Amino acid sequence: QVALKQIIEPLIITGNAMLQASRDYRPKVLKKFKQVKDYHMRAYTFAHPDTAYITCEVGKLETQLGMLTQAELSFRSAVKIMSTAVGAQNSATADMMLTLSSFYVSTGNPEKIPLAIELSTEALGIIKAVNPEQIKVCMLLQNLASLHAKQDDYQKAEELTVEAIQLAAHLLGNNHRDVVNLKKYLVSLRMARRMNALRVLHRSCRAFIWRLR
């Protein structure tokens, strides 16, 4: 492990320095981080959390370089490695799942949103099981609500936001700015739900009139 550390640490330090120096170095940094991942994979006969973290960093660089197919594979691999290393119900695994979920959202592909919702829901369940009363749960509830809103599932979005408000008020107090912002978000969701209902009604009326012609 000492020898492994002597090989890996210079690669990570050099990679990070290059990344800070210029974005033009990203392909070279990606190559170095892949080297680190390969060293980890060969060095450990079992899944190791460090390998998952490095694989996740590879995925982030691949995303920045527009290599979305490879990035998805890297993020999915990071989830699998972490799950094997620390357990499927560990908060570290949940964090990897959230990273994959964020990746799906960042692609801008509406077809990926259901996958993001599935991952975020599972991760939220894991983190709640570890400690249900923490600010992180509030943040995850709001993020999950926004994903459901993207799917026009405003009822579910409102339910999650109400849960986030109740928990945040309990932890921070009713007048905290985060609680106030959550309440404003709930109002915006309810307005969006009404507007969506009007659009559906409008389309239905147009279709009915068209059939009468």
C-alpha positions as CSV (number, residue, x, y, z in Angstrom):
1,Q,0.0,0.0,0.0
2,V,3.0,2.4,0.6
3,A,4.3,1.7,-2.9
4,L,0.8,2.2,-4.3
5,K,0.5,5.6,-2.5
6,Q,3.9,6.6,-3.9
7,I,2.6,5.9,-7.4
8,I,-0.9,7.4,-7.1
9,E,-0.3,10.6,-5.1
10,P,2.0,12.3,-7.7
11,L,-0.5,11.4,-10.5
12,I,-3.4,13.0,-8.5
13,I,-1.4,16.1,-7.6
14,T,-0.2,16.6,-11.1
15,G,-3.7,16.0,-12.5
16,N,-5.2,18.6,-10.1
17,A,-2.5,21.1,-10.8
18,M,-3.0,20.8,-14.6
19,L,-6.8,21.1,-14.1
20,Q,-6.4,24.3,-12.2
21,A,-3.9,25.8,-14.7
22,S,-6.1,25.5,-17.7
23,R,-9.2,23.7,-19.0
24,D,-7.2,22.8,-22.1
25,Y,-5.4,20.2,-20.0
26,R,-8.6,18.3,-19.2
27,P,-7.9,15.4,-21.7
28,K,-4.4,15.0,-20.2
29,V,-5.9,15.1,-16.7
30,L,-8.5,12.5,-17.7
31,K,-5.7,10.2,-18.9
32,K,-3.8,10.6,-15.5
33,F,-7.0,10.0,-13.5
34,K,-7.7,6.8,-15.6
35,Q,-4.1,5.7,-14.7
36,V,-4.9,6.2,-11.0
37,K,-8.1,4.2,-11.4
38,D,-6.3,1.4,-13.2
39,Y,-3.6,1.3,-10.4
40,H,-6.4,1.0,-7.8
41,M,-8.2,-1.8,-9.7
42,R,-5.0,-3.8,-10.0
43,A,-3.8,-3.1,-6.4
44,Y,-7.0,-4.0,-4.6
45,T,-8.4,-7.5,-4.9
46,F,-11.6,-6.1,-3.4
47,A,-13.8,-3.1,-4.1
48,H,-12.3,0.0,-2.4
49,P,-14.0,3.4,-1.7
50,D,-11.0,5.3,-3.1
51,T,-11.5,3.5,-6.4
52,A,-15.1,4.6,-6.5
53,Y,-14.1,8.2,-5.8
54,I,-11.5,8.2,-8.6
55,T,-13.9,6.6,-11.0
56,C,-16.4,9.3,-10.1
57,E,-13.8,12.0,-10.9
58,V,-13.1,10.3,-14.2
59,G,-16.9,10.6,-14.9
60,K,-16.9,14.3,-14.1
61,L,-14.0,14.9,-16.5
62,E,-15.6,12.9,-19.2
63,T,-18.8,15.0,-18.8
64,Q,-16.8,18.2,-19.1
65,L,-15.3,16.8,-22.3
66,G,-18.7,15.9,-23.7
67,M,-18.0,12.2,-23.5
68,L,-21.5,11.5,-22.0
69,T,-21.7,7.8,-22.9
70,Q,-18.4,7.1,-21.2
71,A,-19.3,9.4,-18.3
72,E,-22.5,7.5,-17.6
73,L,-20.6,4.2,-17.5
74,S,-18.0,5.7,-15.1
75,F,-20.7,7.1,-12.7
76,R,-22.6,3.8,-12.8
77,S,-19.4,1.9,-12.1
78,A,-18.6,4.2,-9.2
79,V,-22.0,3.5,-7.7
80,K,-21.4,-0.3,-8.1
81,I,-17.9,-0.2,-6.6
82,M,-19.0,1.9,-3.6
83,S,-22.0,-0.3,-3.0
84,T,-19.7,-3.4,-3.0
85,A,-17.1,-1.6,-0.8
86,V,-19.3,-0.2,2.0
87,G,-22.7,-1.7,1.4
88,A,-25.8,-0.7,-0.5
89,Q,-27.4,1.1,2.4
90,N,-24.4,3.3,3.3
91,S,-24.6,7.0,2.9
92,A,-21.5,7.0,0.7
93,T,-23.3,4.8,-1.8
94,A,-26.2,7.2,-1.6
95,D,-23.9,10.1,-2.4
96,M,-22.6,8.3,-5.5
97,M,-26.2,7.6,-6.6
98,L,-27.0,11.3,-6.2
99,T,-24.0,12.2,-8.4
100,L,-25.3,9.9,-11.1
101,S,-28.7,11.4,-10.7
102,S,-27.2,14.9,-11.1
103,F,-25.4,13.7,-14.3
104,Y,-28.7,12.6,-15.8
105,V,-30.3,16.0,-15.1
106,S,-27.2,17.8,-16.5
107,T,-27.5,16.0,-19.9
108,G,-30.8,18.0,-20.5
109,N,-32.4,14.8,-21.9
110,P,-36.0,14.5,-20.6
111,E,-35.9,10.7,-21.0
112,K,-33.2,10.6,-18.3
113,I,-35.3,12.4,-15.7
114,P,-37.2,9.2,-14.6
115,L,-33.8,7.6,-13.9
116,A,-32.7,10.6,-11.9
117,I,-36.0,10.4,-9.9
118,E,-35.5,6.7,-9.2
119,L,-31.9,7.2,-8.0
120,S,-32.7,10.3,-5.9
121,T,-35.6,8.5,-4.3
122,E,-33.5,5.5,-3.4
123,A,-30.7,7.7,-2.1
124,L,-33.1,9.8,0.0
125,G,-34.4,6.6,1.6
126,I,-30.9,5.5,2.5
127,I,-29.9,8.9,4.0
128,K,-33.2,9.1,5.9
129,A,-32.5,5.6,7.4
130,V,-29.1,6.9,8.6
131,N,-30.5,10.1,10.1
132,P,-33.9,11.4,9.2
133,E,-33.5,14.8,10.9
134,Q,-30.7,16.6,9.1
135,I,-30.7,19.6,6.7
136,K,-29.4,17.3,3.9
137,V,-32.7,15.5,3.9
138,C,-34.5,18.9,3.3
139,M,-32.2,19.6,0.4
140,L,-32.8,16.2,-1.1
141,L,-36.6,16.5,-0.7
142,Q,-36.5,19.9,-2.6
143,N,-34.3,18.5,-5.4
144,L,-36.5,15.5,-5.8
145,A,-39.6,17.8,-5.8
146,S,-38.0,19.8,-8.7
147,L,-37.4,16.6,-10.6
148,H,-41.1,15.6,-10.3
149,A,-42.1,19.1,-11.3
150,K,-40.1,18.6,-14.5
151,Q,-42.3,15.6,-15.2
152,D,-45.4,17.8,-14.5
153,D,-46.1,15.6,-11.4
154,Y,-46.9,18.7,-9.3
155,Q,-48.9,16.8,-6.7
156,K,-45.9,14.7,-5.8
157,A,-43.6,17.8,-6.0
158,E,-45.9,19.6,-3.5
159,E,-46.0,16.6,-1.1
160,L,-42.2,16.5,-1.0
161,T,-41.9,20.3,-0.6
162,V,-44.4,20.2,2.3
163,E,-42.3,17.5,4.0
164,A,-39.2,19.6,3.4
165,I,-40.9,22.6,5.0
166,Q,-42.0,20.7,8.0
167,L,-38.5,19.3,8.6
168,A,-36.7,22.5,8.0
169,A,-39.1,24.4,10.3
170,H,-38.4,21.8,13.0
171,L,-34.7,22.0,12.6
172,L,-34.2,25.7,11.9
173,G,-37.3,27.5,13.1
174,N,-40.3,28.8,11.2
175,N,-38.8,32.2,10.3
176,H,-35.5,30.9,8.9
177,R,-34.8,32.2,5.4
178,D,-34.4,28.6,4.1
179,V,-37.9,27.8,5.4
180,V,-39.3,31.0,3.8
181,N,-37.7,30.1,0.5
182,L,-39.2,26.6,0.6
183,K,-42.6,28.1,1.3
184,K,-42.1,30.5,-1.8
185,Y,-41.2,27.4,-3.8
186,L,-44.4,25.7,-2.7
187,V,-46.4,28.7,-3.9
188,S,-44.7,28.6,-7.3
189,L,-45.4,24.9,-7.6
190,R,-49.1,25.4,-6.9
191,M,-49.2,28.2,-9.5
192,A,-47.4,26.0,-12.0
193,R,-50.0,23.2,-11.3
194,R,-52.9,25.5,-12.0
195,M,-51.2,26.8,-15.2
196,N,-50.6,23.2,-16.3
197,A,-54.3,22.3,-15.6
198,L,-55.4,25.3,-17.8
199,R,-53.1,24.2,-20.6
200,V,-54.6,20.7,-20.5
201,L,-58.1,22.1,-20.5
202,H,-57.2,24.4,-23.4
203,R,-55.9,21.5,-25.4
204,S,-59.0,19.4,-24.6
205,C,-61.3,22.2,-25.8
206,R,-59.4,22.7,-29.0
207,A,-59.5,19.0,-29.7
208,F,-63.3,18.9,-29.0
209,I,-63.9,21.9,-31.3
210,W,-61.8,20.3,-34.0
211,R,-64.0,17.1,-33.8
212,L,-67.1,19.2,-34.2
213,R,-66.0,20.6,-37.5
